[in-house]
Amino acid sequence: MFNFFLNSVKKNAPDVLGTSININQEELLNITNKNRENEGLPTLVISDELSKAAYLKGLDMFEKNYWAHNSPIGDTPWVFFKKVGYDYTYAGENLARGFATSDDVVKAWMQSASHKENMLSPNYQEVGFAIVDGKLLGEDTTLVVEMFGNKTAQVAQAKEVNSSQTKAVSPPQKTTLQKPLIASVKRDSLINSKALSWNLSLVVLLAFIFIFALDMIIIERKKVLRVAGHNIDHIIYFISILFLVLMFTKGTIL
Amino acid sequence: MREIKKHLNYYVVLFFVLALGVLFFLQIDSSSGLKVSLLLVITLFYIFWGILHHSTKHNLSLKIVIEYILIGCLGLVVALFFIKG
């Protein structure tokens, strides 16, 4: 009932209760470059072509409703590089969805070995980002596509980088982009629904754990004989759900 | 503490199965349907294990069955509220 009420408010008054999201290209680039600088690597520069390729990839994922590097009809990420005419020697792709801030996105990528490899690869000189809002697999989400590339001839003879999101192929054909590019998604609500659901879940679970523990202590001390379920069962169960709430991150990367 | 010592094996099994379920849940990348299914499995195990335990101790009653089901439902609703919220 309460969830139904919250969903109604979210639908009818998104400015009051909704998901607060603040992801933009500039922040993504700055945080990525900060991580590269920490490793003594040269910083990446924004490529409009790569950003267009990333945007096309994001649109394709929403249109064909998939969450993968390859589309259901078998298109690889490199197809989008070709579509914008990005003639690369090295290319890579990172994907993220469901995160609220640029910092959370980059943090998640840095915690995954293969994504980190892309972000800290010395083979790349350019990067492009697309942040696209839409409905994917039945969920309203913000998709972040990051595409890396290198056009220079200096590394053209270097070996292919061994990563699931990274590959080098031959030069593509150029096409023009019809739709405008989205460089950021910012949504502010008076009450952040994610924070609200997180806090409420915690309060309810902690309250029940406390009540069961207190009840168990009183019953044991007063040596009351009672035909009822074991409070320890309930406490273990609620602690499991509590852990799930505490450790669950809504965003996913690919 | 007496209670824990008395049924230690039972609680240890419950703890490990639920912990395993939670760990597996956190490893699932994207499929919301799979997450909800796993949550349901965790809850059903908790209810089944509780009822089975009381049944083996010969003190199972309808009141206890309802207690486990209601608490299981509450946990499920809170978790779903959080996931979908």
HADDOCK unambig.tbl for C-alpha pairs under 7 A between the chains (distance, minus, plus):
assign (segid A and resid 3 and name CA) (segid B and resid 81 and name CA) 6.38 0.50 0.50
assign (segid A and resid 193 and name CA) (segid B and resid 85 and name CA) 6.32 0.50 0.50
assign (segid A and resid 194 and name CA) (segid B and resid 85 and name CA) 5.81 0.50 0.50
assign (segid A and resid 197 and name CA) (segid B and resid 81 and name CA) 6.70 0.50 0.50
assign (segid A and resid 197 and name CA) (segid B and resid 82 and name CA) 5.20 0.50 0.50
assign (segid A and resid 197 and name CA) (segid B and resid 85 and name CA) 5.45 0.50 0.50
assign (segid A and resid 198 and name CA) (segid B and resid 82 and name CA) 5.85 0.50 0.50
assign (segid A and resid 201 and name CA) (segid B and resid 78 and name CA) 5.74 0.50 0.50
assign (segid A and resid 201 and name CA) (segid B and resid 82 and name CA) 6.28 0.50 0.50
assign (segid A and resid 228 and name CA) (segid B and resid 64 and name CA) 5.51 0.50 0.50
assign (segid A and resid 229 and name CA) (segid B and resid 64 and name CA) 5.45 0.50 0.50
assign (segid A and resid 229 and name CA) (segid B and resid 67 and name CA) 6.80 0.50 0.50
assign (segid A and resid 236 and name CA) (segid B and resid 15 and name CA) 6.37 0.50 0.50
assign (segid A and resid 237 and name CA) (segid B and resid 46 and name CA) 6.95 0.50 0.50
assign (segid A and resid 238 and name CA) (segid B and resid 75 and name CA) 6.51 0.50 0.50
assign (segid A and resid 240 and name CA) (segid B and resid 18 and name CA) 6.31 0.50 0.50
assign (segid A and resid 240 and name CA) (segid B and resid 19 and name CA) 6.44 0.50 0.50
assign (segid A and resid 240 and name CA) (segid B and resid 22 and name CA) 6.58 0.50 0.50
assign (segid A and resid 241 and name CA) (segid B and resid 75 and name CA) 6.75 0.50 0.50
assign (segid A and resid 241 and name CA) (segid B and resid 79 and name CA) 6.53 0.50 0.50
assign (segid A and resid 244 and name CA) (segid B and resid 22 and name CA) 6.00 0.50 0.50
assign (segid A and resid 248 and name CA) (segid B and resid 26 and name CA) 6.26 0.50 0.50
assign (segid A and resid 252 and name CA) (segid B and resid 29 and name CA) 6.05 0.50 0.50
assign (segid A and resid 252 and name CA) (segid B and resid 30 and name CA) 6.40 0.50 0.50
